[in-house]
């Protein structure tokens, strides 16, 4: 059973944590695990922060200030085994957008990459209850926000998306009806409105099943 989690709002900053990643990409075989034994080697190290760059469509551009390949900050070995990367293996500049909780100055990242640790990035992964605008998602709520909520099991719920068990696929409606202000932590999600017959306003994601009522995530 998961404890209740109060929701709180996060805003994106204009700062990214930047890093250097090396990895291998062997031919993919169906059902084969992505581990060192099967040739999947990976490492990511963070080296600081930089200003986020956005294009004319509002999408964040890739970090373009990565050092040359002869820079000693590039990692040389897999973080899980003794594999030493070759020049032919992938060199990937990496960036992770920093989010902030308004009024508190607290910083978070929203992704769950194991390399996004508080020590590496200087900001922990957002805890359950975090809410933010997944502005890149095509479906918006009545307030123009595409609401994303971090659930108690760290999965992300896109409240304005279509439910897997929607009974009105392709029709104009919301599978979850949300009311309240996500920025104030007062959202309630239910079925009171133009909706379908899927569920009772709850969310099932992985092993978590629960409700969002008056800004609080509860297990049900």
KOLKEVEX-836318 format. One record per atom (N, C-alpha, C): x, y, z. Coordinates in steps of 0.2 Angstrom, whole numbers, plus 2048, in hexadecimal, padded with zeros to 3 digits. Each point is the difference from the previous one (the first is absolute). Layout:
// KOLKEVEX-836318
XYZ
...
***
This chain:
// KOLKEVEX-836318
8047FA800
7FC806800
804806800
7FF8057FC
8048067FF
7FD805805
804804803
7FD806804
7FD8057FB
7FC804803
7FD8067FD
8058057FE
7FF8037FA
8058057FE
7FD8077FE
802805803
7FD8077FE
8038027FA
7FC8037FB
8038027FA
803807800
8058017FC
803807800
8038017F9
8008077FE
8018027F9
8078017FF
8037FE7FA
8078027FE
8008047F9
804804800
8018047FA
8077FF7FD
8007FF7F9
8077FF7FD
804807801
8077FF801
804805800
8038017FA
8058047FF
8048017FA
8077FD800
8017FC805
8067FD802
8007F87FE
8057FE7FE
8017F87FF
8067FE803
8007FA803
8067FD802
8027FC7FA
8078017FF
8037FD7FA
8057FA801
8007FB7FC
8047FB801
8037FD7FA
8047FA801
8037FD7FA
7FE7F8801
7FD7FE7FA
7FE7F9801
8047FC7FA
8027FA802
8037FB7FB
7FC7F9801
7FE7FE7FA
7FD7F9800
8017FC7FA
7FE7FA800
8007FC7FA
7F97FE7FE
7FF7FE7FA
7F97FE7FE
8017FA7FB
8007FA803
8017FA7FC
7F97FF7FD
8007FB7FB
7FA7FF7FC
7FB7FD806
7FA8037FF
7FA7FE805
7FD7F97FE
8007FC805
7FC7F97FF
7FA800805
7FA7FE7FD
7FA800804
8017FC806
7FE803806
8007FD806
807800804
8058037FC
807800803
801805805
8027FF806
801806805
8058047FE
7FF807802
8068057FE
804800806
8057FC800
8057FF805
8077FF7FD
805801804
8077FF7FE
8017F97FD
7FD7FB802
8017F97FE
7FF8007F8
7FA8047FE
7FE8007FA
8038067FB
805803803
8038057FC
7FE807801
7FB801805
7FD807801
804803806
8058057FE
804803805
7FE808800
800803806
7FE807800
803803806
801807800
802804805
7FF8077FF
7FE804805
7FE8077FF
803803806
8048067FF
803804805
7FD8077FF
7FE803805
7FF808800
806804801
8008057FD
806804800
7FF808802
7F9801801
7FF807802
7F98027FD
7FF807800
7F98027FD
8018057FB
7FB8027FC
8008047FA
7F98037FF
8008057FC
7FA8037FF
7FC7FC7FB
7FA7FF801
7FC7FC7FB
7FE8047FA
8007FC7FA
7FF8047FA
7F97FD7FD
7FC8047FD
7FA7FE7FE
7FF8027F8
7FD7FC7FC
7FF8027F9
7F98047FF
7FF8027FA
7FA8057FF
7F97FC801
8007FA801
7FA7FC802
7FF7FE807
805803804
8007FF807
8037FA803
8037FC7FB
8037F9802
807802802
8037FC805
806802803
8067FC7FB
8048047FE
8067FE7FC
8057FB803
8037FC7FD
8057FC803
806805802
8037FE805
806803803
8068007FA
8028067FE
8058007FB
807802801
801800807
807803802
8047FA803
7FF7FA7FE
8047FB803
8078007FD
8057FE805
8078007FE
8027FB7FB
8058017FD
8037FC7FB
8017F9803
8017FB7FB
8007F9803
8077FF804
8058047FF
8067FF803
800803807
7FA803802
800803807
8007FB805
804800805
8007FB805
7FA7FF805
7FB8057FF
7FA7FF804
7FB7FB7FD
8017FE7F9
7FC7FB7FE
8027F9803
7FA7FD802
8027F9804
8027FB7FB
8047FB803
8037FB7FC
7FE7F9801
7FD7FF806
7FE7F9801
7F8800802
7FD7FA7FF
7F97FF801
800800808
7FA803802
7FF801808
7FE7F9803
7FF7FB7FC
7FD7FA803
8067FA7FF
8058017FC
8057FB7FF
8068037FE
8057FC7FE
8078037FE
8018017F9
7FA8007FC
8018027F9
8038077FF
8048007FB
8048067FE
7FD8027FA
7FD8067FF
7FD8037FA
8058017FB
7FE7FF7F9
8058017FB
7FD8067FC
8048037FC
7FF8067FC
7FA7FF7FC
7FE7FA7FE
7FA7FF7FC
7FA800804
8007FF807
7FA800804
7FD807800
7FA800802
7FC807800
803805805
8008067FD
802806805
7FA804800
7FD801806
7F9804800
801805805
7FF8077FE
7FF805805
7F97FF803
800801806
7F97FF804
7FF806804
7F9802800
7FE805804
7F97FF804
7FF802806
7FA7FF804
7FE806802
7F98027FE
7FE806802
7FE800808
802806803
7FF801807
7F9803801
7FC7FD805
7F9803801
801803807
7FB805802
800803806
7F9801803
8007FF807
7F9801803
7FF807802
7FC8047FD
7FF807801
7FF802807
804805802
7FF802807
8057FD805
8037FA7FE
8047FD805
8078007FE
8028017F9
8067FF7FE
8037F97FF
7FC7FB802
8027F97FF
8007FE7F9
8067FC7FE
8017FE7F9
7FF7F8800
7FD7FE7FA
7FF7F97FF
8017FF7F8
8017F97FF
8007FE7F9
7FA7FB800
7FD7FF7FA
7FA7FC7FF
8017FA7FD
8067FE7FE
8017FA7FD
8037FB805
8007F97FE
8027FB805
8067FD7FE
8048037FC
8077FD7FE
8047FF807
8037FA801
8037FF806
806805801
8038037FA
805805800
7FE807803
7F9801800
7FD806803
800800807
8057FF804
800800807
801807802
7FE801807
801807803
808802800
8047FB801
807801800
8038027F9
7FD7FD7FB
8038017F9
7FD8067FD
7FA802801
7FC8057FD
800806805
8007FF806
7FF806805
7F8801801
7FC7FB7FE
7F9801801
7FD7F87FF
7FC7FF805
7FD7F9800
7FB7FF7FC
7FE7F97FE
7FA7FF7FC
7FA802804
7FB8037FC
7FA802803
7FD7FB804
7FE801806
7FC7FB804
7F97FF7FE
7FD7FB803
7F97FF7FE
7FB806802
7FC8027FC
7FC806800
8028067FC
8067FF7FD
8028067FC
7FB8007FA
7FE8067FE
7FC8027FA
8048057FC
7FF7FF7F9
8038057FB
7FC7FF7FA
8028057FC
7FC8007F9
8057FC7FB
7FD7FB7FE
8037FC7FA
7FE8037FA
8038067FF
7FD8057FA
8017FC7F9
8057FB800
8017FD7F9
7FB7FB7FF
7FB7FF804
7FB7FB7FF
7FA8037FD
7FD7FD7FB
7FB8047FB
7FA801804
7FE7FC805
7F9802803
801804806
7FC805800
800805806
7FA800804
800802806
7FA801804
7FD8067FF
7FA802803
7FD8067FF
804806802
805800804
804805801
8068017FC
8017FC7FA
8058007FC
8067FC802
8007FD806
8057FC802
7FF7F97FF
8067FC7FE
7FF7F97FF
8037FD807
7FC7FF804
8027FE807
8047FA801
806800803
8037FA801
8017FF808
7FF7FB803
8007FF807
8057FA802
805801804
8047FA802
7FD7FC805
7FE7FA7FF
7FD7FB804
8047FE806
7FD7FD805
8047FD806
8057FB7FE
7FF7FC7FA
8057FB7FE
8058037FB
8008077FF
8048047FC
7FE8007F8
7FB7FC7FE
7FD8007FA
7FD8077FF
7FF8027F9
7FD8077FF
7FA7FF7FD
7FB803802
7F98007FE
7FE8067FC
7FF8007FA
7FE8057FB
7F8800801
7FE805804
7F8800802
7FC8027FA
8028047FB
7FC8027FB
8017FB7FA
8037FA801
8017FB7FA
7FA7FC800
8017FB7FB
7FA7FB7FF
8027FA804
7FB7FD804
8017FA804
8017FA7FC
8047FB802
8007FA7FC
7FA7FD7FF
7FB800805
7FA7FD800
7FA8057FE
8028057FC
7FB8057FE
7FA7FC7FC
7FA802801
7FA7FD7FC
7FE8057FB
8038067FF
7FE8047FB
8068037FC
8047FB7FE
8068027FC
7FF8037F9
8038067FF
7FF8047FA
7FB805801
7FC800806
7FB805801
803806804
7FD8067FF
802805804
7FD800807
8057FF805
7FE7FF807
806800804
800800807
8057FE804
7FF7FA804
8057FB801
7FF7FA803
800802808
804805802
800802807
7FE808800
7FB801804
7FE807800
804803807
8048057FE
803803806
7FD807801
800802807
7FE807802
805802805
800807801
805802805
8068037FC
805803804
8058037FD
8077FC802
8037FD7FB
8067FC801
806804803
8008077FE
805804803
7FF801808
7FA800802
7FE801807
8007F9804
8017FB7FC
7FF7F9804
7F97FE802
7FB8027FC
7F97FF802
7FC7FC7FB
8047FC7FC
7FC7FC7FA
7FD7FA803
7F97FF7FE
7FD7FA801
7FE7FD7F9
8017F97FF
7FF7FD7FA
7FA7FB801
7FB8017FB
7FA7FB801
7FD7FF7F9
7FA7FF800
7FC7FE7FA
7FA8057FF
800806803
7FB805800
8018047FA
7FD7FE7FA
8018047FA
7FF7FC7FA
8028037FA
8007FC7FA
8067FB7FF
7FE7FA802
8057FB801
7FD7F97FD
8047FB802
7FE7F97FE
7FF7FC806
7FF7F97FE
7FE7FC806
8077FC803
8058027FE
8077FD803
801802807
8007FB804
802802807
7FB804804
802802806
7FC805804
804806802
8058027FB
804806802
8067FE803
8027FA801
8067FD803
8057FF7FA
8077FF803
8057FF7FB
8037F9802
8017FC7FB
8047F9801
8068017FC
806800803
8068007FD
8057FC803
8027FB7FD
8047FB803
7FD7FD806
8037FF805
7FD7FD806
7FC805805
8008077FD
7FD805804
7F98017FD
7FB800805
7F98027FE
7FE805805
7FD8057FE
7FE805805
7FC8067FD
7FF805804
7FC8067FE
804807801
7FE8057FD
802806801
7FA805802
800801807
7FA804803
803806804
7FD8067FE
802806804
807801801
8047FE7FA
807801800
8047FA803
7FD7FB802
8047FB804
7FF7F97FC
8067FD7FF
7FF7F97FD
8007FB805
7FA7FC800
7FF7FA804
8007FA7FD
8027FA803
7FF7FA7FE
7F97FD801
7FE7FC7FB
7F97FE800
7FF7F97FD
***
